[in-house]
Amino acid sequence: MKINDVKLVEFQNDTLAEMVKNVLRQESIPFRIKQDIMQAALKVEGSSASGAYCIIYVKPEDLERAQEAIAGMV
């Protein structure tokens, strides 16, 4: 995906991020993830450690559909 992707949602919890990723996959909505380097390196599952984050990006043309798909989750 290109850099012009837009932020869909940001989490400090891997579990919620995984749930959103699963929904996006089911809906065939392409996405990319940006994670805190330490969280990604250590694979701290379900972590809400201070400063840890996970941002999910989608293409601008998929934003509305992605928001609708995860509406009840966030």
mmJSON file of the N, C-alpha and C atoms, coordinates in Angstrom:
{"data_MODEL":{"atom_site":{
"group_PDB":["ATOM","ATOM","ATOM","ATOM","ATOM","ATOM","ATOM","ATOM","ATOM","ATOM","ATOM","ATOM","ATOM","ATOM","ATOM","ATOM","ATOM","ATOM","ATOM","ATOM","ATOM","ATOM","ATOM","ATOM","ATOM","ATOM","ATOM","ATOM","ATOM","ATOM","ATOM","ATOM","ATOM","ATOM","ATOM","ATOM","ATOM","ATOM","ATOM","ATOM","ATOM","ATOM","ATOM","ATOM","ATOM","ATOM","ATOM","ATOM","ATOM","ATOM","ATOM","ATOM","ATOM","ATOM","ATOM","ATOM","ATOM","ATOM","ATOM","ATOM","ATOM","ATOM","ATOM","ATOM","ATOM","ATOM","ATOM","ATOM","ATOM","ATOM","ATOM","ATOM","ATOM","ATOM","ATOM","ATOM","ATOM","ATOM","ATOM","ATOM","ATOM","ATOM","ATOM","ATOM","ATOM","ATOM","ATOM","ATOM","ATOM","ATOM","ATOM","ATOM","ATOM","ATOM","ATOM","ATOM","ATOM","ATOM","ATOM","ATOM","ATOM","ATOM","ATOM","ATOM","ATOM","ATOM","ATOM","ATOM","ATOM","ATOM","ATOM","ATOM","ATOM","ATOM","ATOM","ATOM","ATOM","ATOM","ATOM","ATOM","ATOM","ATOM","ATOM","ATOM","ATOM","ATOM","ATOM","ATOM","ATOM","ATOM","ATOM","ATOM","ATOM","ATOM","ATOM","ATOM","ATOM","ATOM","ATOM","ATOM","ATOM","ATOM","ATOM","ATOM","ATOM","ATOM","ATOM","ATOM","ATOM","ATOM","ATOM","ATOM","ATOM","ATOM","ATOM","ATOM","ATOM","ATOM","ATOM","ATOM","ATOM","ATOM","ATOM","ATOM","ATOM","ATOM","ATOM","ATOM","ATOM","ATOM","ATOM","ATOM","ATOM","ATOM","ATOM","ATOM","ATOM","ATOM","ATOM","ATOM","ATOM","ATOM","ATOM","ATOM","ATOM","ATOM","ATOM","ATOM","ATOM","ATOM","ATOM","ATOM","ATOM","ATOM","ATOM","ATOM","ATOM","ATOM","ATOM","ATOM","ATOM","ATOM","ATOM","ATOM","ATOM","ATOM","ATOM","ATOM","ATOM","ATOM","ATOM","ATOM","ATOM","ATOM","ATOM","ATOM","ATOM","ATOM","ATOM","ATOM","ATOM","ATOM"],
"id":[1,2,3,4,5,6,7,8,9,10,11,12,13,14,15,16,17,18,19,20,21,22,23,24,25,26,27,28,29,30,31,32,33,34,35,36,37,38,39,40,41,42,43,44,45,46,47,48,49,50,51,52,53,54,55,56,57,58,59,60,61,62,63,64,65,66,67,68,69,70,71,72,73,74,75,76,77,78,79,80,81,82,83,84,85,86,87,88,89,90,91,92,93,94,95,96,97,98,99,100,101,102,103,104,105,106,107,108,109,110,111,112,113,114,115,116,117,118,119,120,121,122,123,124,125,126,127,128,129,130,131,132,133,134,135,136,137,138,139,140,141,142,143,144,145,146,147,148,149,150,151,152,153,154,155,156,157,158,159,160,161,162,163,164,165,166,167,168,169,170,171,172,173,174,175,176,177,178,179,180,181,182,183,184,185,186,187,188,189,190,191,192,193,194,195,196,197,198,199,200,201,202,203,204,205,206,207,208,209,210,211,212,213,214,215,216,217,218,219,220,221,222],
"type_symbol":["N","C","C","N","C","C","N","C","C","N","C","C","N","C","C","N","C","C","N","C","C","N","C","C","N","C","C","N","C","C","N","C","C","N","C","C","N","C","C","N","C","C","N","C","C","N","C","C","N","C","C","N","C","C","N","C","C","N","C","C","N","C","C","N","C","C","N","C","C","N","C","C","N","C","C","N","C","C","N","C","C","N","C","C","N","C","C","N","C","C","N","C","C","N","C","C","N","C","C","N","C","C","N","C","C","N","C","C","N","C","C","N","C","C","N","C","C","N","C","C","N","C","C","N","C","C","N","C","C","N","C","C","N","C","C","N","C","C","N","C","C","N","C","C","N","C","C","N","C","C","N","C","C","N","C","C","N","C","C","N","C","C","N","C","C","N","C","C","N","C","C","N","C","C","N","C","C","N","C","C","N","C","C","N","C","C","N","C","C","N","C","C","N","C","C","N","C","C","N","C","C","N","C","C","N","C","C","N","C","C","N","C","C","N","C","C","N","C","C","N","C","C"],
"label_atom_id":["N","CA","C","N","CA","C","N","CA","C","N","CA","C","N","CA","C","N","CA","C","N","CA","C","N","CA","C","N","CA","C","N","CA","C","N","CA","C","N","CA","C","N","CA","C","N","CA","C","N","CA","C","N","CA","C","N","CA","C","N","CA","C","N","CA","C","N","CA","C","N","CA","C","N","CA","C","N","CA","C","N","CA","C","N","CA","C","N","CA","C","N","CA","C","N","CA","C","N","CA","C","N","CA","C","N","CA","C","N","CA","C","N","CA","C","N","CA","C","N","CA","C","N","CA","C","N","CA","C","N","CA","C","N","CA","C","N","CA","C","N","CA","C","N","CA","C","N","CA","C","N","CA","C","N","CA","C","N","CA","C","N","CA","C","N","CA","C","N","CA","C","N","CA","C","N","CA","C","N","CA","C","N","CA","C","N","CA","C","N","CA","C","N","CA","C","N","CA","C","N","CA","C","N","CA","C","N","CA","C","N","CA","C","N","CA","C","N","CA","C","N","CA","C","N","CA","C","N","CA","C","N","CA","C","N","CA","C","N","CA","C","N","CA","C","N","CA","C","N","CA","C","N","CA","C","N","CA","C"],
"label_alt_id":[null,null,null,null,null,null,null,null,null,null,null,null,null,null,null,null,null,null,null,null,null,null,null,null,null,null,null,null,null,null,null,null,null,null,null,null,null,null,null,null,null,null,null,null,null,null,null,null,null,null,null,null,null,null,null,null,null,null,null,null,null,null,null,null,null,null,null,null,null,null,null,null,null,null,null,null,null,null,null,null,null,null,null,null,null,null,null,null,null,null,null,null,null,null,null,null,null,null,null,null,null,null,null,null,null,null,null,null,null,null,null,null,null,null,null,null,null,null,null,null,null,null,null,null,null,null,null,null,null,null,null,null,null,null,null,null,null,null,null,null,null,null,null,null,null,null,null,null,null,null,null,null,null,null,null,null,null,null,null,null,null,null,null,null,null,null,null,null,null,null,null,null,null,null,null,null,null,null,null,null,null,null,null,null,null,null,null,null,null,null,null,null,null,null,null,null,null,null,null,null,null,null,null,null,null,null,null,null,null,null,null,null,null,null,null,null,null,null,null,null,null,null],
"label_comp_id":["MET","MET","MET","LYS","LYS","LYS","ILE","ILE","ILE","ASN","ASN","ASN","ASP","ASP","ASP","VAL","VAL","VAL","LYS","LYS","LYS","LEU","LEU","LEU","VAL","VAL","VAL","GLU","GLU","GLU","PHE","PHE","PHE","GLN","GLN","GLN","ASN","ASN","ASN","ASP","ASP","ASP","THR","THR","THR","LEU","LEU","LEU","ALA","ALA","ALA","GLU","GLU","GLU","MET","MET","MET","VAL","VAL","VAL","LYS","LYS","LYS","ASN","ASN","ASN","VAL","VAL","VAL","LEU","LEU","LEU","ARG","ARG","ARG","GLN","GLN","GLN","GLU","GLU","GLU","SER","SER","SER","ILE","ILE","ILE","PRO","PRO","PRO","PHE","PHE","PHE","ARG","ARG","ARG","ILE","ILE","ILE","LYS","LYS","LYS","GLN","GLN","GLN","ASP","ASP","ASP","ILE","ILE","ILE","MET","MET","MET","GLN","GLN","GLN","ALA","ALA","ALA","ALA","ALA","ALA","LEU","LEU","LEU","LYS","LYS","LYS","VAL","VAL","VAL","GLU","GLU","GLU","GLY","GLY","GLY","SER","SER","SER","SER","SER","SER","ALA","ALA","ALA","SER","SER","SER","GLY","GLY","GLY","ALA","ALA","ALA","TYR","TYR","TYR","CYS","CYS","CYS","ILE","ILE","ILE","ILE","ILE","ILE","TYR","TYR","TYR","VAL","VAL","VAL","LYS","LYS","LYS","PRO","PRO","PRO","GLU","GLU","GLU","ASP","ASP","ASP","LEU","LEU","LEU","GLU","GLU","GLU","ARG","ARG","ARG","ALA","ALA","ALA","GLN","GLN","GLN","GLU","GLU","GLU","ALA","ALA","ALA","ILE","ILE","ILE","ALA","ALA","ALA","GLY","GLY","GLY","MET","MET","MET","VAL","VAL","VAL"],
"label_asym_id":["A","A","A","A","A","A","A","A","A","A","A","A","A","A","A","A","A","A","A","A","A","A","A","A","A","A","A","A","A","A","A","A","A","A","A","A","A","A","A","A","A","A","A","A","A","A","A","A","A","A","A","A","A","A","A","A","A","A","A","A","A","A","A","A","A","A","A","A","A","A","A","A","A","A","A","A","A","A","A","A","A","A","A","A","A","A","A","A","A","A","A","A","A","A","A","A","A","A","A","A","A","A","A","A","A","A","A","A","A","A","A","A","A","A","A","A","A","A","A","A","A","A","A","A","A","A","A","A","A","A","A","A","A","A","A","A","A","A","A","A","A","A","A","A","A","A","A","A","A","A","A","A","A","A","A","A","A","A","A","A","A","A","A","A","A","A","A","A","A","A","A","A","A","A","A","A","A","A","A","A","A","A","A","A","A","A","A","A","A","A","A","A","A","A","A","A","A","A","A","A","A","A","A","A","A","A","A","A","A","A","A","A","A","A","A","A","A","A","A","A","A","A"],
"label_entity_id":["1","1","1","1","1","1","1","1","1","1","1","1","1","1","1","1","1","1","1","1","1","1","1","1","1","1","1","1","1","1","1","1","1","1","1","1","1","1","1","1","1","1","1","1","1","1","1","1","1","1","1","1","1","1","1","1","1","1","1","1","1","1","1","1","1","1","1","1","1","1","1","1","1","1","1","1","1","1","1","1","1","1","1","1","1","1","1","1","1","1","1","1","1","1","1","1","1","1","1","1","1","1","1","1","1","1","1","1","1","1","1","1","1","1","1","1","1","1","1","1","1","1","1","1","1","1","1","1","1","1","1","1","1","1","1","1","1","1","1","1","1","1","1","1","1","1","1","1","1","1","1","1","1","1","1","1","1","1","1","1","1","1","1","1","1","1","1","1","1","1","1","1","1","1","1","1","1","1","1","1","1","1","1","1","1","1","1","1","1","1","1","1","1","1","1","1","1","1","1","1","1","1","1","1","1","1","1","1","1","1","1","1","1","1","1","1","1","1","1","1","1","1"],
"label_seq_id":[1,1,1,2,2,2,3,3,3,4,4,4,5,5,5,6,6,6,7,7,7,8,8,8,9,9,9,10,10,10,11,11,11,12,12,12,13,13,13,14,14,14,15,15,15,16,16,16,17,17,17,18,18,18,19,19,19,20,20,20,21,21,21,22,22,22,23,23,23,24,24,24,25,25,25,26,26,26,27,27,27,28,28,28,29,29,29,30,30,30,31,31,31,32,32,32,33,33,33,34,34,34,35,35,35,36,36,36,37,37,37,38,38,38,39,39,39,40,40,40,41,41,41,42,42,42,43,43,43,44,44,44,45,45,45,46,46,46,47,47,47,48,48,48,49,49,49,50,50,50,51,51,51,52,52,52,53,53,53,54,54,54,55,55,55,56,56,56,57,57,57,58,58,58,59,59,59,60,60,60,61,61,61,62,62,62,63,63,63,64,64,64,65,65,65,66,66,66,67,67,67,68,68,68,69,69,69,70,70,70,71,71,71,72,72,72,73,73,73,74,74,74],
"pdbx_PDB_ins_code":[null,null,null,null,null,null,null,null,null,null,null,null,null,null,null,null,null,null,null,null,null,null,null,null,null,null,null,null,null,null,null,null,null,null,null,null,null,null,null,null,null,null,null,null,null,null,null,null,null,null,null,null,null,null,null,null,null,null,null,null,null,null,null,null,null,null,null,null,null,null,null,null,null,null,null,null,null,null,null,null,null,null,null,null,null,null,null,null,null,null,null,null,null,null,null,null,null,null,null,null,null,null,null,null,null,null,null,null,null,null,null,null,null,null,null,null,null,null,null,null,null,null,null,null,null,null,null,null,null,null,null,null,null,null,null,null,null,null,null,null,null,null,null,null,null,null,null,null,null,null,null,null,null,null,null,null,null,null,null,null,null,null,null,null,null,null,null,null,null,null,null,null,null,null,null,null,null,null,null,null,null,null,null,null,null,null,null,null,null,null,null,null,null,null,null,null,null,null,null,null,null,null,null,null,null,null,null,null,null,null,null,null,null,null,null,null,null,null,null,null,null,null],
"Cartn_x":[0.841,0.0,0.882,0.341,1.116,1.029,1.913,1.99,0.73,-0.055,-1.241,-2.419,-2.16,-3.201,-3.666,-4.877,-5.438,-5.605,-5.5,-5.625,-7.078,-7.285,-8.616,-8.829,-7.863,-8.014,-6.651,-6.536,-5.306,-5.678,-4.889,-5.131,-3.882,-4.089,-2.994,-3.172,-3.906,-4.237,-4.195,-3.285,-3.141,-4.403,-5.128,-6.316,-7.359,-7.626,-8.59,-8.107,-6.827,-6.256,-6.428,-6.207,-6.375,-7.824,-8.754,-10.17,-10.512,-10.015,-10.271,-9.622,-8.395,-7.713,-8.503,-9.051,-9.845,-11.088,-11.76,-12.947,-12.567,-11.478,-11.042,-10.698,-10.053,-9.743,-11.028,-11.996,-13.268,-13.993,-13.853,-14.51,-13.652,-12.478,-11.538,-11.13,-10.884,-10.426,-8.926,-8.106,-6.66,-6.294,-5.297,-4.867,-3.387,-2.816,-1.45,-1.417,-0.413,-0.288,1.019,0.966,2.184,2.144,3.188,3.234,4.424,4.287,5.407,6.512,7.723,8.834,9.072,8.981,9.216,8.091,6.877,5.737,5.837,6.183,6.304,7.458,8.58,9.762,9.549,8.889,8.704,7.443,6.565,5.291,4.542,4.342,3.63,2.138,1.57,0.163,-0.74,-1.774,-2.736,-2.134,-1.062,-0.355,-0.998,-1.02,-1.389,-0.293,0.935,2.083,2.153,2.641,2.735,3.52,2.922,3.585,3.398,2.873,2.66,1.448,1.545,0.419,0.417,-0.714,-0.882,-1.86,-1.428,-2.275,-2.601,-3.871,-4.312,-4.687,-4.09,-4.324,-5.035,-5.878,-6.547,-6.422,-6.78,-6.792,-7.929,-7.743,-8.805,-10.158,-10.144,-11.41,-12.075,-11.359,-11.918,-12.288,-12.011,-12.191,-13.63,-14.583,-15.984,-16.453,-16.113,-16.507,-15.847,-14.58,-13.867,-14.49,-14.829,-15.462,-16.79,-17.561,-18.842,-18.624,-17.594,-17.327,-16.96,-16.283,-15.837,-16.654,-17.772,-18.569,-18.897,-19.236,-19.609,-18.446,-17.241,-16.067,-15.27,-15.333,-14.499,-15.325],
"Cartn_y":[-1.182,0.0,1.24,2.31,3.537,4.36,5.335,6.188,7.022,7.257,8.102,7.386,6.27,5.579,6.48,6.25,7.042,6.184,6.829,6.101,5.727,4.448,3.95,4.006,3.459,3.374,3.153,3.532,3.316,2.628,1.624,0.862,0.819,0.628,0.312,-1.114,-1.894,-3.25,-4.159,-5.125,-6.052,-6.853,-7.206,-8.037,-7.321,-6.062,-5.301,-5.116,-4.861,-4.705,-5.981,-7.132,-8.412,-8.617,-8.217,-8.349,-7.502,-6.272,-5.38,-5.933,-6.417,-6.993,-8.171,-9.005,-10.146,-9.695,-8.665,-8.145,-7.567,-6.813,-6.232,-7.325,-8.388,-9.514,-10.163,-10.366,-10.982,-10.135,-8.827,-7.904,-7.61,-8.246,-8.044,-6.58,-5.938,-4.553,-4.56,-4.115,-4.094,-3.096,-3.428,-2.556,-2.761,-1.858,-2.035,-1.613,-2.119,-1.908,-1.187,-0.279,0.317,0.044,-0.634,-0.973,-0.317,-0.124,0.292,-0.734,-0.294,-1.199,-2.23,-1.831,-2.774,-3.794,-3.343,-4.26,-5.284,-4.826,-5.738,-6.707,-6.229,-7.068,-8.119,-7.725,-8.633,-9.477,-9.107,-9.814,-9.917,-8.775,-8.717,-8.781,-9.949,-10.142,-9.546,-8.852,-8.281,-7.205,-6.631,-5.656,-4.282,-3.595,-2.191,-1.424,-1.847,-1.215,0.252,1.06,2.482,2.765,3.534,3.899,2.909,1.73,0.732,1.141,0.93,1.271,0.427,0.404,-0.266,0.593,1.079,1.904,1.114,1.098,0.409,1.459,1.314,2.23,1.505,2.225,1.696,2.714,2.29,3.207,4.212,5.445,6.452,6.001,5.303,4.869,3.739,3.09,2.019,2.477,3.735,4.211,4.062,4.54,4.488,3.046,2.177,0.763,0.11,0.443,-0.106,0.407,1.687,2.249,1.553,1.3,0.609,-0.827,-1.478,-2.871,-3.028,-2.025,-2.128,-1.251,-0.724,0.249,-0.202,-1.424,-1.88,-2.26,-2.199,-2.679,-1.576,-0.37,0.719,1.875],
"Cartn_z":[0.0,0.0,0.0,-0.493,-0.595,0.687,0.762,1.942,2.134,1.094,1.231,1.903,2.549,3.31,4.449,4.917,6.009,7.25,8.399,9.666,9.901,10.147,10.478,11.98,12.727,14.176,14.821,16.086,16.861,18.166,18.514,19.738,20.598,21.886,22.803,23.297,22.529,22.933,21.707,21.696,20.571,20.292,21.317,21.15,20.303,20.592,19.799,18.369,18.207,16.869,16.059,16.676,15.986,15.558,16.397,16.063,14.838,14.82,13.691,12.422,12.535,11.369,10.8,11.648,11.189,10.425,10.936,10.256,8.892,8.839,7.567,6.557,7.017,6.131,5.607,6.496,6.099,5.054,5.176,4.251,3.015,2.93,1.809,1.648,2.784,2.786,3.06,2.106,2.329,3.421,4.209,5.297,5.554,6.33,6.822,8.279,8.974,10.419,10.717,11.661,12.206,13.708,14.199,15.62,16.286,17.571,18.407,18.232,18.016,17.717,18.824,20.06,21.16,21.266,21.076,21.134,20.007,18.821,17.682,17.88,18.402,18.576,19.663,20.727,21.855,21.738,20.795,20.623,21.947,22.574,23.842,23.527,23.607,23.269,24.342,23.884,24.812,25.693,25.239,26.052,25.964,27.056,27.052,27.768,27.537,28.171,27.782,28.671,28.434,27.157,26.265,25.024,23.894,24.168,23.119,22.284,20.988,20.134,18.871,18.217,16.94,16.135,14.971,14.125,12.864,12.506,11.298,10.252,9.064,7.951,6.822,6.089,4.9,3.768,2.57,1.433,1.624,1.182,1.343,0.788,-0.337,-0.941,-0.155,0.755,1.581,2.988,3.316,4.689,5.177,4.401,4.859,5.056,4.116,4.225,5.438,5.702,6.858,8.158,8.198,9.404,9.692,8.655,8.83,9.318,8.794,9.148,10.622,11.19,12.582,13.524,13.059,13.823,15.244,15.462,16.797,17.676,17.137,17.865,18.558,18.015,18.546,18.997],
"occupancy":[1.0,1.0,1.0,1.0,1.0,1.0,1.0,1.0,1.0,1.0,1.0,1.0,1.0,1.0,1.0,1.0,1.0,1.0,1.0,1.0,1.0,1.0,1.0,1.0,1.0,1.0,1.0,1.0,1.0,1.0,1.0,1.0,1.0,1.0,1.0,1.0,1.0,1.0,1.0,1.0,1.0,1.0,1.0,1.0,1.0,1.0,1.0,1.0,1.0,1.0,1.0,1.0,1.0,1.0,1.0,1.0,1.0,1.0,1.0,1.0,1.0,1.0,1.0,1.0,1.0,1.0,1.0,1.0,1.0,1.0,1.0,1.0,1.0,1.0,1.0,1.0,1.0,1.0,1.0,1.0,1.0,1.0,1.0,1.0,1.0,1.0,1.0,1.0,1.0,1.0,1.0,1.0,1.0,1.0,1.0,1.0,1.0,1.0,1.0,1.0,1.0,1.0,1.0,1.0,1.0,1.0,1.0,1.0,1.0,1.0,1.0,1.0,1.0,1.0,1.0,1.0,1.0,1.0,1.0,1.0,1.0,1.0,1.0,1.0,1.0,1.0,1.0,1.0,1.0,1.0,1.0,1.0,1.0,1.0,1.0,1.0,1.0,1.0,1.0,1.0,1.0,1.0,1.0,1.0,1.0,1.0,1.0,1.0,1.0,1.0,1.0,1.0,1.0,1.0,1.0,1.0,1.0,1.0,1.0,1.0,1.0,1.0,1.0,1.0,1.0,1.0,1.0,1.0,1.0,1.0,1.0,1.0,1.0,1.0,1.0,1.0,1.0,1.0,1.0,1.0,1.0,1.0,1.0,1.0,1.0,1.0,1.0,1.0,1.0,1.0,1.0,1.0,1.0,1.0,1.0,1.0,1.0,1.0,1.0,1.0,1.0,1.0,1.0,1.0,1.0,1.0,1.0,1.0,1.0,1.0,1.0,1.0,1.0,1.0,1.0,1.0,1.0,1.0,1.0,1.0,1.0,1.0],
"B_iso_or_equiv":[0.0,0.0,0.0,0.0,0.0,0.0,0.0,0.0,0.0,0.0,0.0,0.0,0.0,0.0,0.0,0.0,0.0,0.0,0.0,0.0,0.0,0.0,0.0,0.0,0.0,0.0,0.0,0.0,0.0,0.0,0.0,0.0,0.0,0.0,0.0,0.0,0.0,0.0,0.0,0.0,0.0,0.0,0.0,0.0,0.0,0.0,0.0,0.0,0.0,0.0,0.0,0.0,0.0,0.0,0.0,0.0,0.0,0.0,0.0,0.0,0.0,0.0,0.0,0.0,0.0,0.0,0.0,0.0,0.0,0.0,0.0,0.0,0.0,0.0,0.0,0.0,0.0,0.0,0.0,0.0,0.0,0.0,0.0,0.0,0.0,0.0,0.0,0.0,0.0,0.0,0.0,0.0,0.0,0.0,0.0,0.0,0.0,0.0,0.0,0.0,0.0,0.0,0.0,0.0,0.0,0.0,0.0,0.0,0.0,0.0,0.0,0.0,0.0,0.0,0.0,0.0,0.0,0.0,0.0,0.0,0.0,0.0,0.0,0.0,0.0,0.0,0.0,0.0,0.0,0.0,0.0,0.0,0.0,0.0,0.0,0.0,0.0,0.0,0.0,0.0,0.0,0.0,0.0,0.0,0.0,0.0,0.0,0.0,0.0,0.0,0.0,0.0,0.0,0.0,0.0,0.0,0.0,0.0,0.0,0.0,0.0,0.0,0.0,0.0,0.0,0.0,0.0,0.0,0.0,0.0,0.0,0.0,0.0,0.0,0.0,0.0,0.0,0.0,0.0,0.0,0.0,0.0,0.0,0.0,0.0,0.0,0.0,0.0,0.0,0.0,0.0,0.0,0.0,0.0,0.0,0.0,0.0,0.0,0.0,0.0,0.0,0.0,0.0,0.0,0.0,0.0,0.0,0.0,0.0,0.0,0.0,0.0,0.0,0.0,0.0,0.0,0.0,0.0,0.0,0.0,0.0,0.0],
"pdbx_formal_charge":[null,null,null,null,null,null,null,null,null,null,null,null,null,null,null,null,null,null,null,null,null,null,null,null,null,null,null,null,null,null,null,null,null,null,null,null,null,null,null,null,null,null,null,null,null,null,null,null,null,null,null,null,null,null,null,null,null,null,null,null,null,null,null,null,null,null,null,null,null,null,null,null,null,null,null,null,null,null,null,null,null,null,null,null,null,null,null,null,null,null,null,null,null,null,null,null,null,null,null,null,null,null,null,null,null,null,null,null,null,null,null,null,null,null,null,null,null,null,null,null,null,null,null,null,null,null,null,null,null,null,null,null,null,null,null,null,null,null,null,null,null,null,null,null,null,null,null,null,null,null,null,null,null,null,null,null,null,null,null,null,null,null,null,null,null,null,null,null,null,null,null,null,null,null,null,null,null,null,null,null,null,null,null,null,null,null,null,null,null,null,null,null,null,null,null,null,null,null,null,null,null,null,null,null,null,null,null,null,null,null,null,null,null,null,null,null,null,null,null,null,null,null],
"auth_seq_id":[1,1,1,2,2,2,3,3,3,4,4,4,5,5,5,6,6,6,7,7,7,8,8,8,9,9,9,10,10,10,11,11,11,12,12,12,13,13,13,14,14,14,15,15,15,16,16,16,17,17,17,18,18,18,19,19,19,20,20,20,21,21,21,22,22,22,23,23,23,24,24,24,25,25,25,26,26,26,27,27,27,28,28,28,29,29,29,30,30,30,31,31,31,32,32,32,33,33,33,34,34,34,35,35,35,36,36,36,37,37,37,38,38,38,39,39,39,40,40,40,41,41,41,42,42,42,43,43,43,44,44,44,45,45,45,46,46,46,47,47,47,48,48,48,49,49,49,50,50,50,51,51,51,52,52,52,53,53,53,54,54,54,55,55,55,56,56,56,57,57,57,58,58,58,59,59,59,60,60,60,61,61,61,62,62,62,63,63,63,64,64,64,65,65,65,66,66,66,67,67,67,68,68,68,69,69,69,70,70,70,71,71,71,72,72,72,73,73,73,74,74,74],
"auth_comp_id":["MET","MET","MET","LYS","LYS","LYS","ILE","ILE","ILE","ASN","ASN","ASN","ASP","ASP","ASP","VAL","VAL","VAL","LYS","LYS","LYS","LEU","LEU","LEU","VAL","VAL","VAL","GLU","GLU","GLU","PHE","PHE","PHE","GLN","GLN","GLN","ASN","ASN","ASN","ASP","ASP","ASP","THR","THR","THR","LEU","LEU","LEU","ALA","ALA","ALA","GLU","GLU","GLU","MET","MET","MET","VAL","VAL","VAL","LYS","LYS","LYS","ASN","ASN","ASN","VAL","VAL","VAL","LEU","LEU","LEU","ARG","ARG","ARG","GLN","GLN","GLN","GLU","GLU","GLU","SER","SER","SER","ILE","ILE","ILE","PRO","PRO","PRO","PHE","PHE","PHE","ARG","ARG","ARG","ILE","ILE","ILE","LYS","LYS","LYS","GLN","GLN","GLN","ASP","ASP","ASP","ILE","ILE","ILE","MET","MET","MET","GLN","GLN","GLN","ALA","ALA","ALA","ALA","ALA","ALA","LEU","LEU","LEU","LYS","LYS","LYS","VAL","VAL","VAL","GLU","GLU","GLU","GLY","GLY","GLY","SER","SER","SER","SER","SER","SER","ALA","ALA","ALA","SER","SER","SER","GLY","GLY","GLY","ALA","ALA","ALA","TYR","TYR","TYR","CYS","CYS","CYS","ILE","ILE","ILE","ILE","ILE","ILE","TYR","TYR","TYR","VAL","VAL","VAL","LYS","LYS","LYS","PRO","PRO","PRO","GLU","GLU","GLU","ASP","ASP","ASP","LEU","LEU","LEU","GLU","GLU","GLU","ARG","ARG","ARG","ALA","ALA","ALA","GLN","GLN","GLN","GLU","GLU","GLU","ALA","ALA","ALA","ILE","ILE","ILE","ALA","ALA","ALA","GLY","GLY","GLY","MET","MET","MET","VAL","VAL","VAL"],
"auth_asym_id":["A","A","A","A","A","A","A","A","A","A","A","A","A","A","A","A","A","A","A","A","A","A","A","A","A","A","A","A","A","A","A","A","A","A","A","A","A","A","A","A","A","A","A","A","A","A","A","A","A","A","A","A","A","A","A","A","A","A","A","A","A","A","A","A","A","A","A","A","A","A","A","A","A","A","A","A","A","A","A","A","A","A","A","A","A","A","A","A","A","A","A","A","A","A","A","A","A","A","A","A","A","A","A","A","A","A","A","A","A","A","A","A","A","A","A","A","A","A","A","A","A","A","A","A","A","A","A","A","A","A","A","A","A","A","A","A","A","A","A","A","A","A","A","A","A","A","A","A","A","A","A","A","A","A","A","A","A","A","A","A","A","A","A","A","A","A","A","A","A","A","A","A","A","A","A","A","A","A","A","A","A","A","A","A","A","A","A","A","A","A","A","A","A","A","A","A","A","A","A","A","A","A","A","A","A","A","A","A","A","A","A","A","A","A","A","A","A","A","A","A","A","A"],
"auth_atom_id":["N","CA","C","N","CA","C","N","CA","C","N","CA","C","N","CA","C","N","CA","C","N","CA","C","N","CA","C","N","CA","C","N","CA","C","N","CA","C","N","CA","C","N","CA","C","N","CA","C","N","CA","C","N","CA","C","N","CA","C","N","CA","C","N","CA","C","N","CA","C","N","CA","C","N","CA","C","N","CA","C","N","CA","C","N","CA","C","N","CA","C","N","CA","C","N","CA","C","N","CA","C","N","CA","C","N","CA","C","N","CA","C","N","CA","C","N","CA","C","N","CA","C","N","CA","C","N","CA","C","N","CA","C","N","CA","C","N","CA","C","N","CA","C","N","CA","C","N","CA","C","N","CA","C","N","CA","C","N","CA","C","N","CA","C","N","CA","C","N","CA","C","N","CA","C","N","CA","C","N","CA","C","N","CA","C","N","CA","C","N","CA","C","N","CA","C","N","CA","C","N","CA","C","N","CA","C","N","CA","C","N","CA","C","N","CA","C","N","CA","C","N","CA","C","N","CA","C","N","CA","C","N","CA","C","N","CA","C","N","CA","C","N","CA","C","N","CA","C","N","CA","C","N","CA","C","N","CA","C"],
"pdbx_PDB_model_num":[1,1,1,1,1,1,1,1,1,1,1,1,1,1,1,1,1,1,1,1,1,1,1,1,1,1,1,1,1,1,1,1,1,1,1,1,1,1,1,1,1,1,1,1,1,1,1,1,1,1,1,1,1,1,1,1,1,1,1,1,1,1,1,1,1,1,1,1,1,1,1,1,1,1,1,1,1,1,1,1,1,1,1,1,1,1,1,1,1,1,1,1,1,1,1,1,1,1,1,1,1,1,1,1,1,1,1,1,1,1,1,1,1,1,1,1,1,1,1,1,1,1,1,1,1,1,1,1,1,1,1,1,1,1,1,1,1,1,1,1,1,1,1,1,1,1,1,1,1,1,1,1,1,1,1,1,1,1,1,1,1,1,1,1,1,1,1,1,1,1,1,1,1,1,1,1,1,1,1,1,1,1,1,1,1,1,1,1,1,1,1,1,1,1,1,1,1,1,1,1,1,1,1,1,1,1,1,1,1,1,1,1,1,1,1,1,1,1,1,1,1,1]
}}}
